[in-house]
């Protein structure tokens, strides 16, 4: 797995640089006698949940809740 990550992202002069890994790529190396790997690759690209999540994206919602320090220590 390879990707690009620029530590300057978000700093002055680099406001539009992504702050997340981008330009992701992967290489799978298999030790096998099977020569028909196209079908395997097609199945991975169709059914792999993580690959499809990365390709299609997903809406992520988050919240921040304040817990008073006196309750957090208990």
N, CA and C of each residue as an Amber inpcrd file, in Angstrom:
protein
   222
   0.8500000  -1.1610000   0.0000000   0.0000000   0.0000000   0.0000000
   0.8930000   1.2200000   0.0000000   0.5630000   2.1330000  -0.8600000
   1.3150000   3.3720000  -0.9630000   0.3330000   4.5300000  -1.0390000
   0.7600000   5.6790000  -0.5820000  -0.0640000   6.8720000  -0.6740000
   0.7840000   8.1060000  -0.4530000   0.2110000   9.2260000  -0.7640000
   0.8890000  10.5010000  -0.5760000   0.3210000  11.1970000   0.6620000
   1.2010000  11.7690000   1.4490000   0.8000000  12.5350000   2.6240000
   1.8030000  13.6700000   2.7590000   1.3250000  14.8840000   2.6790000
   2.1980000  16.0520000   2.7230000   2.0900000  16.7120000   4.0950000
   3.1630000  16.7030000   4.8890000   3.0990000  17.2800000   6.2310000
   2.8630000  18.7870000   6.2350000   3.0070000  19.4320000   5.0830000
   2.7600000  20.8800000   5.0090000   1.2750000  21.1930000   4.8500000
   0.4550000  20.1850000   4.6470000  -0.9770000  20.3910000   4.3910000
  -1.6120000  21.2550000   5.4680000  -2.3850000  22.2530000   5.0190000
  -3.1070000  23.1280000   5.9250000  -2.2980000  24.2940000   6.4700000
  -1.0140000  24.3100000   6.2070000  -0.1870000  25.4060000   6.6920000
  -0.1930000  26.5430000   5.6700000   0.2360000  27.7370000   6.0750000
   0.2380000  28.8620000   5.1400000   0.9570000  28.5160000   3.8350000
   0.2850000  28.8100000   2.7370000   0.8100000  28.4930000   1.4190000
   0.4320000  27.1180000   0.9200000  -0.1310000  26.2950000   1.7900000
  -0.5190000  24.9300000   1.4290000  -1.9470000  24.6370000   1.9010000
  -2.7750000  25.6550000   1.8850000  -4.1510000  25.5120000   2.3770000
  -4.9690000  24.5210000   1.5590000  -4.6410000  24.3340000   0.2900000
  -5.4320000  23.4260000  -0.5610000  -4.8160000  22.0330000  -0.6580000
  -3.6790000  21.8300000  -0.0090000  -3.0620000  20.5060000  -0.0100000
  -3.8830000  19.5870000   0.8860000  -4.2460000  18.3860000   0.4130000
  -5.0520000  17.4730000   1.2400000  -4.3500000  17.1440000   2.5570000
  -5.1270000  17.1140000   3.6330000  -4.5760000  16.7750000   4.9540000
  -4.7180000  15.2880000   5.2440000  -5.1350000  14.5390000   4.2600000
  -5.3790000  13.1030000   4.3890000  -4.5350000  12.3720000   3.3360000
  -4.2890000  11.0750000   3.5310000  -3.5760000  10.3220000   2.4990000
  -4.3610000  10.3550000   1.1860000  -3.6480000  10.5190000   0.0800000
  -4.2900000  10.5620000  -1.2290000  -3.3830000   9.8660000  -2.2450000
  -3.8810000   9.7240000  -3.4530000  -3.1680000   9.0000000  -4.5020000
  -2.7430000   7.6150000  -3.9950000  -3.7130000   6.8760000  -3.4710000
  -3.4500000   5.5500000  -2.9150000  -3.2800000   4.5260000  -4.0330000
  -2.3960000   3.5730000  -3.8060000  -2.2130000   2.4680000  -4.7410000
  -1.8110000   1.2340000  -3.9450000  -2.0010000   0.0820000  -4.5570000
  -1.5920000  -1.1520000  -3.8990000  -1.1160000  -2.1540000  -4.9380000
  -0.2790000  -3.0540000  -4.4980000   0.1850000  -4.1690000  -5.3050000
   0.0460000  -5.4170000  -4.4560000  -0.5670000  -6.4460000  -5.0140000
  -0.6920000  -7.7320000  -4.3350000   0.2710000  -8.6950000  -5.0040000
   1.0940000  -9.3400000  -4.2180000   2.0150000 -10.3490000  -4.7300000
   1.5910000 -11.6990000  -4.1540000   1.2460000 -12.6190000  -5.0380000
   0.7840000 -13.9340000  -4.6190000   1.7810000 -15.0020000  -5.0470000
   2.0640000 -15.9060000  -4.1570000   2.8490000 -17.0780000  -4.5130000
   1.8510000 -18.1700000  -4.8640000   1.7390000 -18.4590000  -6.1600000
   0.7350000 -19.4020000  -6.6210000   1.1100000 -19.9420000  -7.9920000
   0.5700000 -21.0990000  -8.3130000   0.7430000 -21.6660000  -9.6490000
  -0.4140000 -21.2730000 -10.5610000  -1.4370000 -20.6700000  -9.9890000
  -2.5920000 -20.2390000 -10.7760000  -2.1740000 -19.0710000 -11.6640000
  -2.5380000 -19.1430000 -12.9410000  -2.1620000 -18.0800000 -13.8640000
  -3.3220000 -17.1530000 -14.1790000  -4.5350000 -17.5740000 -13.8640000
  -5.7260000 -16.7690000 -14.1500000  -6.0310000 -15.8490000 -12.9770000
  -5.3050000 -14.7800000 -12.8610000  -5.4930000 -13.8650000 -11.7400000
  -6.4710000 -12.7360000 -12.0570000  -6.8580000 -12.5940000 -13.3240000
  -7.7960000 -11.5330000 -13.6840000  -9.1350000 -11.6960000 -12.9800000
  -9.6280000 -12.9360000 -12.8700000 -10.9080000 -13.1820000 -12.2010000
 -10.8090000 -12.8500000 -10.7170000  -9.6950000 -13.1970000 -10.0970000
  -9.4950000 -12.8690000  -8.6840000  -9.4640000 -11.3640000  -8.4900000
  -8.7250000 -10.6810000  -9.3300000  -8.6480000  -9.2270000  -9.2280000
 -10.0230000  -8.5930000  -9.4250000 -10.7880000  -9.0740000 -10.3690000
 -12.1320000  -8.5420000 -10.6070000 -13.0230000  -8.7600000  -9.3870000
 -12.9180000  -9.9290000  -8.7570000 -13.7250000 -10.2110000  -7.5690000
 -13.3320000  -9.2960000  -6.4170000 -12.0500000  -9.0820000  -6.2250000
 -11.5940000  -8.1800000  -5.1650000 -12.1260000  -6.7830000  -5.4190000
 -11.9930000  -6.3020000  -6.6470000 -12.4570000  -4.9570000  -6.9510000
 -13.9640000  -4.8220000  -6.8050000 -14.6880000  -5.8940000  -6.9900000
 -16.1440000  -5.8250000  -6.8610000 -16.6190000  -5.9670000  -5.4140000
 -15.9920000  -6.8640000  -4.6460000 -16.5370000  -7.2270000  -3.3440000
 -15.7530000  -6.7430000  -2.1270000 -14.5510000  -6.2390000  -2.2870000
 -13.7660000  -5.8220000  -1.1270000 -14.4050000  -4.5890000  -0.4820000
 -14.8700000  -4.7040000   0.7690000 -15.5650000  -3.5830000   1.3950000
 -14.6630000  -2.3640000   1.6230000 -13.4130000  -2.5700000   1.9690000
 -12.5310000  -1.4390000   2.2260000 -12.1700000  -0.7350000   0.9220000
 -11.8640000  -1.4910000  -0.1100000 -11.5510000  -0.8930000  -1.4080000
 -12.7330000  -0.0740000  -1.9110000 -13.9230000  -0.6320000  -1.8100000
 -15.1020000   0.0860000  -2.2840000 -15.4360000   1.2870000  -1.4100000
 -15.1890000   1.1990000  -0.1330000 -15.3760000   2.3490000   0.7510000
 -14.4650000   3.4890000   0.3130000 -13.2060000   3.1670000   0.0510000
 -12.2630000   4.1940000  -0.3810000 -12.6540000   4.7820000  -1.7280000
 -13.1130000   3.9500000  -2.6320000 -13.4710000   4.4310000  -3.9720000
 -14.7690000   5.2250000  -3.9830000 -15.7500000   4.7740000  -3.2260000
 -17.0660000   5.4090000  -3.2590000 -17.2230000   6.5000000  -2.2160000
 -16.4350000   6.4210000  -1.1700000 -16.5790000   7.3880000  -0.0840000
 -17.8070000   7.0600000   0.7570000 -17.8940000   7.6670000   1.8710000
 -19.0120000   7.4410000   2.7760000 -19.1740000   8.7010000   3.6290000
 -20.4110000   9.0080000   3.9420000 -20.6830000  10.1310000   4.8170000
 -20.3390000   9.7300000   6.2490000 -19.5790000  10.5670000   6.9160000
 -19.2120000  10.3250000   8.3080000 -19.7500000  11.4830000   9.1270000
 -20.4760000  11.1560000  10.1690000 -21.0110000  12.1860000  11.0520000
 -20.4050000  12.0010000  12.4300000 -20.0670000  13.0910000  13.0530000
 -19.4950000  13.0140000  14.3880000 -20.0260000  14.1350000  15.2620000
 -19.9620000  13.9210000  16.5190000 -20.3630000  14.9420000  17.4750000
 -19.2890000  15.0400000  18.5640000 -19.2850000  16.1560000  19.2380000
 -18.4030000  16.3590000  20.3880000 -19.2990000  16.6810000  21.5590000
 -19.1490000  15.9220000  22.6280000 -19.9430000  16.1600000  23.8320000
 -19.0090000  16.5600000  24.9550000 -19.3890000  17.5930000  25.6520000
 -18.5990000  18.0560000  26.7950000 -19.0160000  17.2730000  28.0290000
 -18.0120000  16.7310000  28.7180000 -18.2370000  16.0670000  29.9900000
 -17.5030000  16.8830000  31.0300000 -18.2180000  17.4420000  32.0090000
 -17.5320000  18.2370000  33.0330000 -16.3990000  17.4450000  33.6860000
 -15.3050000  18.1090000  33.9680000 -14.1180000  17.4430000  34.5310000
 -14.4460000  16.6940000  35.8130000 -15.3560000  17.2080000  36.6020000
 -15.6950000  16.5310000  37.8750000 -16.3510000  15.1830000  37.6090000
 -17.0960000  15.0310000  36.5180000 -17.7110000  13.7450000  36.1760000
 -16.7280000  12.8220000  35.4830000 -15.8020000  13.3740000  34.7180000
 -14.8440000  12.5610000  33.9720000 -13.8980000  11.8170000  34.9180000
 -13.5900000  12.3990000  36.0750000 -12.6640000  11.7980000  37.0190000
 -13.2980000  10.6450000  37.7840000 -14.6120000  10.5690000  37.7980000
 -15.2960000   9.5570000  38.5980000 -15.2090000   8.1810000  37.9680000
